[in-house]
Amino acid sequence: MSPGGSRRAGSAVEVVRSSVVRAPRDEVWARVVTAEGVSDEFRPLLRMRFPAGLAGASIADLPLGRSIGRAWILLGGVIPVEYDDLVVVEVEAPRYLQERSELGSCRVWEHRRELDSLAGGSTRITDTLRAVPRALVPGPVVRVVVSALFDHRHRRLAREFG
């Protein structure tokens, strides 16, 4: 994984994580736009449970700009610790997917995942996250949690596409 940065601009927190995996972009895309693939990135400590209507569907095929319902982040796969009112706002398969949602901890959550094809059949995955925490959640706490979560997700992706 290449070093990622994080910074705070005003009340918003921004975190960027980038890593290279040894798999072609189309293969990586096919995995990262499924509920199963996203949930797997959270394991083993957390799991993301998507609304039932998304079962078997690609996140990239969702209607743009409309909430598809609440996706829950579950500690140990059981205890709800966070939610994401998932709204996909832009997709260009297999290059990028952008979400602009609301979380329990953040009134604004923007997540852009970009996939860039590299020489030799590898793919660079870059996640750019911008969060505006709710009044009760300090920005530094959000930055630490989001940084740790996306470091973990990128390690899981590296293992998946090892």
C-alpha positions as CSV (number, residue, x, y, z in Angstrom):
1,M,0.0,0.0,0.0
2,S,1.3,3.4,-0.8
3,P,1.1,6.1,1.9
4,G,-2.2,7.9,2.1
5,G,-2.9,11.2,3.5
6,S,-5.5,12.7,5.7
7,R,-6.2,16.3,6.4
8,R,-8.9,18.5,7.9
9,A,-10.3,21.4,6.0
10,G,-12.7,23.5,8.2
11,S,-15.2,21.2,9.8
12,A,-14.7,18.5,7.1
13,V,-12.3,15.6,7.4
14,E,-10.7,14.2,4.3
15,V,-8.9,10.9,4.0
16,V,-7.3,9.4,0.9
17,R,-6.0,5.8,0.7
18,S,-4.4,4.3,-2.4
19,S,-3.0,0.8,-3.1
20,V,-2.1,-1.4,-6.0
21,V,-3.5,-4.9,-6.4
22,R,-2.3,-7.6,-8.8
23,A,-5.5,-8.0,-10.8
24,P,-7.0,-6.4,-13.9
25,R,-9.4,-3.5,-13.4
26,D,-12.5,-5.3,-14.7
27,E,-11.9,-8.1,-12.1
28,V,-11.4,-5.7,-9.3
29,W,-14.5,-3.7,-10.3
30,A,-16.7,-6.8,-10.4
31,R,-15.8,-7.5,-6.8
32,V,-15.8,-4.0,-5.2
33,V,-19.3,-3.0,-6.5
34,T,-21.1,-6.0,-4.9
35,A,-22.6,-6.0,-1.4
36,E,-20.6,-9.2,-0.7
37,G,-17.3,-7.6,-1.8
38,V,-17.8,-4.5,0.2
39,S,-18.9,-6.4,3.3
40,D,-15.8,-8.7,2.9
41,E,-13.6,-5.6,3.1
42,F,-14.9,-4.9,6.6
43,R,-14.2,-8.4,8.0
44,P,-13.5,-10.0,10.3
45,L,-14.3,-7.4,13.0
46,L,-17.1,-5.7,11.1
47,R,-19.7,-6.5,8.5
48,M,-21.8,-4.3,6.3
49,R,-25.4,-5.4,5.9
50,F,-27.1,-3.8,2.9
51,P,-30.8,-3.4,2.3
52,A,-32.5,-6.6,1.1
53,G,-33.3,-5.0,-2.2
54,L,-29.6,-4.9,-3.1
55,A,-29.1,-8.7,-2.7
56,G,-27.4,-10.0,-5.8
57,A,-27.3,-6.6,-7.5
58,S,-24.3,-4.4,-8.3
59,I,-24.0,-1.1,-6.4
60,A,-23.0,0.4,-9.8
61,D,-26.4,-0.4,-11.2
62,L,-28.4,1.5,-8.5
63,P,-30.5,4.5,-9.5
64,L,-28.4,7.6,-9.1
65,G,-29.2,10.3,-6.6
66,R,-31.7,8.2,-4.7
67,S,-31.3,6.5,-1.3
68,I,-31.5,2.8,-1.5
69,G,-32.0,2.5,2.2
70,R,-29.9,2.1,5.3
71,A,-26.8,-0.1,5.2
72,W,-25.7,-1.1,8.7
73,I,-22.2,-1.6,9.9
74,L,-22.3,-4.5,12.5
75,L,-19.6,-5.2,15.1
76,G,-19.0,-8.9,15.1
77,G,-21.6,-9.2,12.4
78,V,-24.3,-8.7,15.0
79,I,-24.2,-5.3,16.9
80,P,-25.1,-2.2,14.9
81,V,-22.5,0.5,15.4
82,E,-23.1,2.8,12.4
83,Y,-25.4,3.2,9.5
84,D,-25.0,4.6,6.0
85,D,-28.1,5.9,4.1
86,L,-26.5,4.9,0.8
87,V,-26.9,7.3,-2.2
88,V,-24.8,6.6,-5.3
89,V,-24.4,9.9,-7.2
90,E,-22.0,9.0,-10.0
91,V,-20.7,5.9,-11.8
92,E,-18.4,5.4,-14.7
93,A,-17.8,1.6,-14.9
94,P,-15.2,0.3,-14.4
95,R,-13.4,3.6,-13.5
96,Y,-15.1,5.0,-10.5
97,L,-18.1,5.1,-8.2
98,Q,-19.1,8.0,-6.0
99,E,-21.4,8.0,-3.0
100,R,-22.8,11.0,-1.1
101,S,-24.7,9.8,1.9
102,E,-25.5,10.4,5.5
103,L,-24.1,8.4,8.4
104,G,-25.0,8.2,12.0
105,S,-21.7,9.9,12.9
106,C,-21.6,12.3,9.9
107,R,-24.1,14.5,8.3
108,V,-22.2,14.3,5.0
109,W,-20.2,11.3,3.8
110,E,-18.7,11.4,0.4
111,H,-16.8,8.4,-0.8
112,R,-15.2,8.2,-4.3
113,R,-13.5,4.9,-5.3
114,E,-11.4,5.1,-8.4
115,L,-9.8,2.2,-10.2
116,D,-6.9,2.8,-12.6
117,S,-5.4,0.2,-14.9
118,L,-1.7,-0.2,-14.6
119,A,1.0,-1.9,-16.7
120,G,1.2,-5.6,-16.2
121,G,-2.5,-6.1,-15.4
122,S,-2.5,-4.5,-12.0
123,T,-5.0,-1.9,-10.7
124,R,-4.6,1.1,-8.5
125,I,-7.5,1.5,-6.1
126,T,-7.9,5.0,-4.6
127,D,-10.5,5.9,-2.0
128,T,-11.2,9.5,-1.3
129,L,-13.4,10.2,1.7
130,R,-14.8,13.5,2.9
131,A,-16.8,13.5,6.1
132,V,-18.6,16.3,7.9
133,P,-19.0,15.0,11.5
134,R,-22.2,15.6,13.5
135,A,-21.8,18.1,16.3
136,L,-21.3,15.4,19.0
137,V,-18.6,13.5,17.1
138,P,-15.2,15.3,17.1
139,G,-13.5,15.6,13.7
140,P,-10.2,14.0,15.0
141,V,-12.1,10.9,16.1
142,V,-13.8,10.6,12.7
143,R,-10.4,11.0,11.0
144,V,-8.8,8.3,13.1
145,V,-11.6,5.8,12.6
146,V,-12.0,6.4,8.9
147,S,-8.2,6.2,8.4
148,A,-8.0,2.9,10.3
149,L,-11.1,1.5,8.5
150,F,-9.7,2.3,5.0
151,D,-6.2,1.0,5.9
152,H,-7.9,-2.2,6.9
153,R,-10.1,-2.3,3.7
154,H,-7.1,-1.8,1.5
155,R,-5.2,-4.6,3.3
156,R,-8.2,-6.9,2.7
157,L,-8.3,-5.9,-1.0
158,A,-4.5,-6.7,-1.3
159,R,-5.1,-10.1,0.2
160,E,-8.2,-10.8,-2.0
161,F,-6.3,-10.0,-5.2
162,G,-2.8,-11.1,-3.8
